[in-house]
Amino acid sequence: MKTFDKISRRCLARLNRRQRKKLRVGEFQEMGFEFELVLAAPMDDAAFEGFFDAFYEQIKSLGLSASLGWGPAPIVQTSAFITAFDDGTVTPALRETMAAWLQARPEAGQLRVGELIDAWHGWGDI
């Protein structure tokens, strides 16, 4: 399968609007980012549920969606990939807003926020 992270303008010009939309390239490209958060202190399931609820409300209010992952209790870190809820893209401003919200949380220890990448084709060879 061909990746479209560095699709040339010439190749893009050959595609009609329907093809660009189907392939999610050009004006239909959807961006997202990932983050990894090491918690300040290990959390049990009940405490993490409170963090998760607040996280869910934050992304929902910004029109975002996330796939959040964590391990068994005690939970020491979490990570997620964040995209727009509907068709669309995460802007740099939304990425910064979400990073600032995560860093301001009392549960936050170390936070690593990735760059915006193509949510459909930016994963390289898996």
PyMOL CGO cylinders between C-alpha atoms (Angstrom):
from pymol import cmd
from pymol.cgo import CYLINDER

trace = [
    CYLINDER, 0.00, 0.00, 0.00, 1.33, 3.41, -0.92, 0.3, 1, 1, 1, 1, 1, 1,
    CYLINDER, 1.33, 3.41, -0.92, 1.65, 6.00, 1.82, 0.3, 1, 1, 1, 1, 1, 1,
    CYLINDER, 1.65, 6.00, 1.82, 0.65, 9.57, 1.09, 0.3, 1, 1, 1, 1, 1, 1,
    CYLINDER, 0.65, 9.57, 1.09, 2.71, 11.50, 3.62, 0.3, 1, 1, 1, 1, 1, 1,
    CYLINDER, 2.71, 11.50, 3.62, 4.89, 12.97, 0.87, 0.3, 1, 1, 1, 1, 1, 1,
    CYLINDER, 4.89, 12.97, 0.87, 2.56, 12.91, -2.10, 0.3, 1, 1, 1, 1, 1, 1,
    CYLINDER, 2.56, 12.91, -2.10, 3.81, 15.14, -4.88, 0.3, 1, 1, 1, 1, 1, 1,
    CYLINDER, 3.81, 15.14, -4.88, 1.83, 18.08, -6.19, 0.3, 1, 1, 1, 1, 1, 1,
    CYLINDER, 1.83, 18.08, -6.19, 1.94, 16.52, -9.62, 0.3, 1, 1, 1, 1, 1, 1,
    CYLINDER, 1.94, 16.52, -9.62, 0.42, 13.27, -8.36, 0.3, 1, 1, 1, 1, 1, 1,
    CYLINDER, 0.42, 13.27, -8.36, -2.15, 15.16, -6.31, 0.3, 1, 1, 1, 1, 1, 1,
    CYLINDER, -2.15, 15.16, -6.31, -3.15, 17.22, -9.37, 0.3, 1, 1, 1, 1, 1, 1,
    CYLINDER, -3.15, 17.22, -9.37, -3.94, 14.00, -11.26, 0.3, 1, 1, 1, 1, 1, 1,
    CYLINDER, -3.94, 14.00, -11.26, -6.55, 13.02, -8.69, 0.3, 1, 1, 1, 1, 1, 1,
    CYLINDER, -6.55, 13.02, -8.69, -10.05, 14.42, -8.97, 0.3, 1, 1, 1, 1, 1, 1,
    CYLINDER, -10.05, 14.42, -8.97, -11.97, 15.66, -5.91, 0.3, 1, 1, 1, 1, 1, 1,
    CYLINDER, -11.97, 15.66, -5.91, -13.70, 12.31, -5.33, 0.3, 1, 1, 1, 1, 1, 1,
    CYLINDER, -13.70, 12.31, -5.33, -10.37, 10.46, -5.41, 0.3, 1, 1, 1, 1, 1, 1,
    CYLINDER, -10.37, 10.46, -5.41, -8.71, 12.96, -3.04, 0.3, 1, 1, 1, 1, 1, 1,
    CYLINDER, -8.71, 12.96, -3.04, -11.63, 12.57, -0.63, 0.3, 1, 1, 1, 1, 1, 1,
    CYLINDER, -11.63, 12.57, -0.63, -11.56, 8.77, -0.83, 0.3, 1, 1, 1, 1, 1, 1,
    CYLINDER, -11.56, 8.77, -0.83, -7.80, 8.71, -0.23, 0.3, 1, 1, 1, 1, 1, 1,
    CYLINDER, -7.80, 8.71, -0.23, -7.99, 11.50, 2.40, 0.3, 1, 1, 1, 1, 1, 1,
    CYLINDER, -7.99, 11.50, 2.40, -5.28, 13.59, 0.77, 0.3, 1, 1, 1, 1, 1, 1,
    CYLINDER, -5.28, 13.59, 0.77, -5.04, 17.24, -0.25, 0.3, 1, 1, 1, 1, 1, 1,
    CYLINDER, -5.04, 17.24, -0.25, -7.83, 19.30, 1.26, 0.3, 1, 1, 1, 1, 1, 1,
    CYLINDER, -7.83, 19.30, 1.26, -9.28, 16.12, 2.82, 0.3, 1, 1, 1, 1, 1, 1,
    CYLINDER, -9.28, 16.12, 2.82, -6.17, 15.23, 4.81, 0.3, 1, 1, 1, 1, 1, 1,
    CYLINDER, -6.17, 15.23, 4.81, -6.92, 14.62, 8.49, 0.3, 1, 1, 1, 1, 1, 1,
    CYLINDER, -6.92, 14.62, 8.49, -4.25, 15.38, 11.07, 0.3, 1, 1, 1, 1, 1, 1,
    CYLINDER, -4.25, 15.38, 11.07, -3.91, 14.09, 14.62, 0.3, 1, 1, 1, 1, 1, 1,
    CYLINDER, -3.91, 14.09, 14.62, -1.30, 13.72, 17.34, 0.3, 1, 1, 1, 1, 1, 1,
    CYLINDER, -1.30, 13.72, 17.34, -0.33, 11.37, 20.09, 0.3, 1, 1, 1, 1, 1, 1,
    CYLINDER, -0.33, 11.37, 20.09, 0.71, 11.99, 23.64, 0.3, 1, 1, 1, 1, 1, 1,
    CYLINDER, 0.71, 11.99, 23.64, 2.26, 9.98, 26.45, 0.3, 1, 1, 1, 1, 1, 1,
    CYLINDER, 2.26, 9.98, 26.45, 1.63, 11.01, 30.03, 0.3, 1, 1, 1, 1, 1, 1,
    CYLINDER, 1.63, 11.01, 30.03, 3.54, 9.58, 32.97, 0.3, 1, 1, 1, 1, 1, 1,
    CYLINDER, 3.54, 9.58, 32.97, 1.39, 10.19, 36.02, 0.3, 1, 1, 1, 1, 1, 1,
    CYLINDER, 1.39, 10.19, 36.02, 2.79, 12.03, 39.04, 0.3, 1, 1, 1, 1, 1, 1,
    CYLINDER, 2.79, 12.03, 39.04, 1.78, 9.12, 41.28, 0.3, 1, 1, 1, 1, 1, 1,
    CYLINDER, 1.78, 9.12, 41.28, 0.40, 5.64, 40.54, 0.3, 1, 1, 1, 1, 1, 1,
    CYLINDER, 0.40, 5.64, 40.54, -3.40, 5.56, 40.45, 0.3, 1, 1, 1, 1, 1, 1,
    CYLINDER, -3.40, 5.56, 40.45, -5.88, 2.82, 41.18, 0.3, 1, 1, 1, 1, 1, 1,
    CYLINDER, -5.88, 2.82, 41.18, -8.81, 2.19, 38.85, 0.3, 1, 1, 1, 1, 1, 1,
    CYLINDER, -8.81, 2.19, 38.85, -11.21, 4.46, 40.76, 0.3, 1, 1, 1, 1, 1, 1,
    CYLINDER, -11.21, 4.46, 40.76, -8.82, 7.42, 40.77, 0.3, 1, 1, 1, 1, 1, 1,
    CYLINDER, -8.82, 7.42, 40.77, -7.99, 6.93, 37.09, 0.3, 1, 1, 1, 1, 1, 1,
    CYLINDER, -7.99, 6.93, 37.09, -11.69, 6.86, 36.27, 0.3, 1, 1, 1, 1, 1, 1,
    CYLINDER, -11.69, 6.86, 36.27, -11.96, 10.44, 37.59, 0.3, 1, 1, 1, 1, 1, 1,
    CYLINDER, -11.96, 10.44, 37.59, -9.08, 11.52, 35.33, 0.3, 1, 1, 1, 1, 1, 1,
    CYLINDER, -9.08, 11.52, 35.33, -10.64, 9.69, 32.39, 0.3, 1, 1, 1, 1, 1, 1,
    CYLINDER, -10.64, 9.69, 32.39, -14.01, 11.39, 32.91, 0.3, 1, 1, 1, 1, 1, 1,
    CYLINDER, -14.01, 11.39, 32.91, -12.37, 14.83, 32.96, 0.3, 1, 1, 1, 1, 1, 1,
    CYLINDER, -12.37, 14.83, 32.96, -10.29, 13.93, 29.88, 0.3, 1, 1, 1, 1, 1, 1,
    CYLINDER, -10.29, 13.93, 29.88, -13.38, 12.75, 28.02, 0.3, 1, 1, 1, 1, 1, 1,
    CYLINDER, -13.38, 12.75, 28.02, -15.27, 15.96, 28.81, 0.3, 1, 1, 1, 1, 1, 1,
    CYLINDER, -15.27, 15.96, 28.81, -12.32, 18.06, 27.63, 0.3, 1, 1, 1, 1, 1, 1,
    CYLINDER, -12.32, 18.06, 27.63, -11.90, 16.34, 24.27, 0.3, 1, 1, 1, 1, 1, 1,
    CYLINDER, -11.90, 16.34, 24.27, -15.66, 16.31, 23.74, 0.3, 1, 1, 1, 1, 1, 1,
    CYLINDER, -15.66, 16.31, 23.74, -15.87, 20.07, 24.37, 0.3, 1, 1, 1, 1, 1, 1,
    CYLINDER, -15.87, 20.07, 24.37, -13.13, 20.64, 21.76, 0.3, 1, 1, 1, 1, 1, 1,
    CYLINDER, -13.13, 20.64, 21.76, -14.77, 18.41, 19.15, 0.3, 1, 1, 1, 1, 1, 1,
    CYLINDER, -14.77, 18.41, 19.15, -12.01, 15.82, 19.37, 0.3, 1, 1, 1, 1, 1, 1,
    CYLINDER, -12.01, 15.82, 19.37, -11.85, 12.05, 19.70, 0.3, 1, 1, 1, 1, 1, 1,
    CYLINDER, -11.85, 12.05, 19.70, -9.18, 9.89, 21.30, 0.3, 1, 1, 1, 1, 1, 1,
    CYLINDER, -9.18, 9.89, 21.30, -8.08, 6.32, 21.67, 0.3, 1, 1, 1, 1, 1, 1,
    CYLINDER, -8.08, 6.32, 21.67, -6.76, 6.28, 25.23, 0.3, 1, 1, 1, 1, 1, 1,
    CYLINDER, -6.76, 6.28, 25.23, -4.78, 3.35, 26.57, 0.3, 1, 1, 1, 1, 1, 1,
    CYLINDER, -4.78, 3.35, 26.57, -3.44, 2.29, 29.96, 0.3, 1, 1, 1, 1, 1, 1,
    CYLINDER, -3.44, 2.29, 29.96, -2.28, -0.83, 31.72, 0.3, 1, 1, 1, 1, 1, 1,
    CYLINDER, -2.28, -0.83, 31.72, -3.38, -2.69, 34.83, 0.3, 1, 1, 1, 1, 1, 1,
    CYLINDER, -3.38, -2.69, 34.83, -3.63, -0.97, 38.21, 0.3, 1, 1, 1, 1, 1, 1,
    CYLINDER, -3.63, -0.97, 38.21, -1.69, 0.69, 39.64, 0.3, 1, 1, 1, 1, 1, 1,
    CYLINDER, -1.69, 0.69, 39.64, -1.74, 2.89, 36.55, 0.3, 1, 1, 1, 1, 1, 1,
    CYLINDER, -1.74, 2.89, 36.55, 1.51, 4.82, 36.11, 0.3, 1, 1, 1, 1, 1, 1,
    CYLINDER, 1.51, 4.82, 36.11, 1.15, 6.12, 32.55, 0.3, 1, 1, 1, 1, 1, 1,
    CYLINDER, 1.15, 6.12, 32.55, -1.33, 6.59, 29.74, 0.3, 1, 1, 1, 1, 1, 1,
    CYLINDER, -1.33, 6.59, 29.74, -1.16, 7.44, 26.08, 0.3, 1, 1, 1, 1, 1, 1,
    CYLINDER, -1.16, 7.44, 26.08, -3.58, 8.37, 23.33, 0.3, 1, 1, 1, 1, 1, 1,
    CYLINDER, -3.58, 8.37, 23.33, -3.94, 9.35, 19.71, 0.3, 1, 1, 1, 1, 1, 1,
    CYLINDER, -3.94, 9.35, 19.71, -6.21, 12.36, 19.27, 0.3, 1, 1, 1, 1, 1, 1,
    CYLINDER, -6.21, 12.36, 19.27, -8.12, 13.23, 16.10, 0.3, 1, 1, 1, 1, 1, 1,
    CYLINDER, -8.12, 13.23, 16.10, -11.11, 15.34, 15.16, 0.3, 1, 1, 1, 1, 1, 1,
    CYLINDER, -11.11, 15.34, 15.16, -14.42, 13.71, 16.09, 0.3, 1, 1, 1, 1, 1, 1,
    CYLINDER, -14.42, 13.71, 16.09, -16.03, 14.16, 12.68, 0.3, 1, 1, 1, 1, 1, 1,
    CYLINDER, -16.03, 14.16, 12.68, -14.25, 14.46, 9.37, 0.3, 1, 1, 1, 1, 1, 1,
    CYLINDER, -14.25, 14.46, 9.37, -11.74, 17.23, 9.81, 0.3, 1, 1, 1, 1, 1, 1,
    CYLINDER, -11.74, 17.23, 9.81, -8.37, 17.85, 11.27, 0.3, 1, 1, 1, 1, 1, 1,
    CYLINDER, -8.37, 17.85, 11.27, -6.72, 18.80, 14.53, 0.3, 1, 1, 1, 1, 1, 1,
    CYLINDER, -6.72, 18.80, 14.53, -5.21, 22.27, 14.27, 0.3, 1, 1, 1, 1, 1, 1,
    CYLINDER, -5.21, 22.27, 14.27, -1.97, 23.34, 15.95, 0.3, 1, 1, 1, 1, 1, 1,
    CYLINDER, -1.97, 23.34, 15.95, -4.07, 25.53, 18.29, 0.3, 1, 1, 1, 1, 1, 1,
    CYLINDER, -4.07, 25.53, 18.29, -6.18, 22.53, 19.38, 0.3, 1, 1, 1, 1, 1, 1,
    CYLINDER, -6.18, 22.53, 19.38, -3.01, 20.49, 19.92, 0.3, 1, 1, 1, 1, 1, 1,
    CYLINDER, -3.01, 20.49, 19.92, -1.57, 23.25, 22.13, 0.3, 1, 1, 1, 1, 1, 1,
    CYLINDER, -1.57, 23.25, 22.13, -4.86, 23.64, 24.04, 0.3, 1, 1, 1, 1, 1, 1,
    CYLINDER, -4.86, 23.64, 24.04, -4.98, 19.92, 24.77, 0.3, 1, 1, 1, 1, 1, 1,
    CYLINDER, -4.98, 19.92, 24.77, -1.29, 19.84, 25.79, 0.3, 1, 1, 1, 1, 1, 1,
    CYLINDER, -1.29, 19.84, 25.79, -1.79, 22.77, 28.17, 0.3, 1, 1, 1, 1, 1, 1,
    CYLINDER, -1.79, 22.77, 28.17, -4.86, 21.10, 29.70, 0.3, 1, 1, 1, 1, 1, 1,
    CYLINDER, -4.86, 21.10, 29.70, -2.98, 17.84, 30.25, 0.3, 1, 1, 1, 1, 1, 1,
    CYLINDER, -2.98, 17.84, 30.25, 0.03, 19.60, 31.79, 0.3, 1, 1, 1, 1, 1, 1,
    CYLINDER, 0.03, 19.60, 31.79, -2.20, 21.58, 34.15, 0.3, 1, 1, 1, 1, 1, 1,
    CYLINDER, -2.20, 21.58, 34.15, -3.84, 18.46, 35.56, 0.3, 1, 1, 1, 1, 1, 1,
    CYLINDER, -3.84, 18.46, 35.56, -2.74, 17.56, 39.11, 0.3, 1, 1, 1, 1, 1, 1,
    CYLINDER, -2.74, 17.56, 39.11, -2.24, 13.94, 37.99, 0.3, 1, 1, 1, 1, 1, 1,
    CYLINDER, -2.24, 13.94, 37.99, 0.33, 14.97, 35.36, 0.3, 1, 1, 1, 1, 1, 1,
    CYLINDER, 0.33, 14.97, 35.36, 3.97, 14.09, 35.72, 0.3, 1, 1, 1, 1, 1, 1,
    CYLINDER, 3.97, 14.09, 35.72, 5.99, 13.95, 32.51, 0.3, 1, 1, 1, 1, 1, 1,
    CYLINDER, 5.99, 13.95, 32.51, 4.15, 14.77, 29.30, 0.3, 1, 1, 1, 1, 1, 1,
    CYLINDER, 4.15, 14.77, 29.30, 5.31, 14.14, 25.75, 0.3, 1, 1, 1, 1, 1, 1,
    CYLINDER, 5.31, 14.14, 25.75, 3.12, 15.54, 22.98, 0.3, 1, 1, 1, 1, 1, 1,
    CYLINDER, 3.12, 15.54, 22.98, 3.87, 14.47, 19.43, 0.3, 1, 1, 1, 1, 1, 1,
    CYLINDER, 3.87, 14.47, 19.43, 3.76, 16.56, 16.31, 0.3, 1, 1, 1, 1, 1, 1,
    CYLINDER, 3.76, 16.56, 16.31, 0.72, 16.64, 14.07, 0.3, 1, 1, 1, 1, 1, 1,
    CYLINDER, 0.72, 16.64, 14.07, 0.79, 13.71, 11.67, 0.3, 1, 1, 1, 1, 1, 1,
    CYLINDER, 0.79, 13.71, 11.67, -1.50, 12.43, 8.97, 0.3, 1, 1, 1, 1, 1, 1,
    CYLINDER, -1.50, 12.43, 8.97, -4.06, 10.34, 10.86, 0.3, 1, 1, 1, 1, 1, 1,
    CYLINDER, -4.06, 10.34, 10.86, -4.59, 7.98, 7.93, 0.3, 1, 1, 1, 1, 1, 1,
    CYLINDER, -4.59, 7.98, 7.93, -1.20, 7.72, 6.24, 0.3, 1, 1, 1, 1, 1, 1,
    CYLINDER, -1.20, 7.72, 6.24, 1.34, 9.06, 8.73, 0.3, 1, 1, 1, 1, 1, 1,
    CYLINDER, 1.34, 9.06, 8.73, 2.15, 5.81, 10.47, 0.3, 1, 1, 1, 1, 1, 1,
    CYLINDER, 2.15, 5.81, 10.47, 4.89, 4.53, 8.17, 0.3, 1, 1, 1, 1, 1, 1,
    CYLINDER, 4.89, 4.53, 8.17, 5.30, 0.82, 7.52, 0.3, 1, 1, 1, 1, 1, 1,
    CYLINDER, 5.30, 0.82, 7.52, 3.62, -1.21, 10.26, 0.3, 1, 1, 1, 1, 1, 1,
]
cmd.load_cgo(trace, "trace")
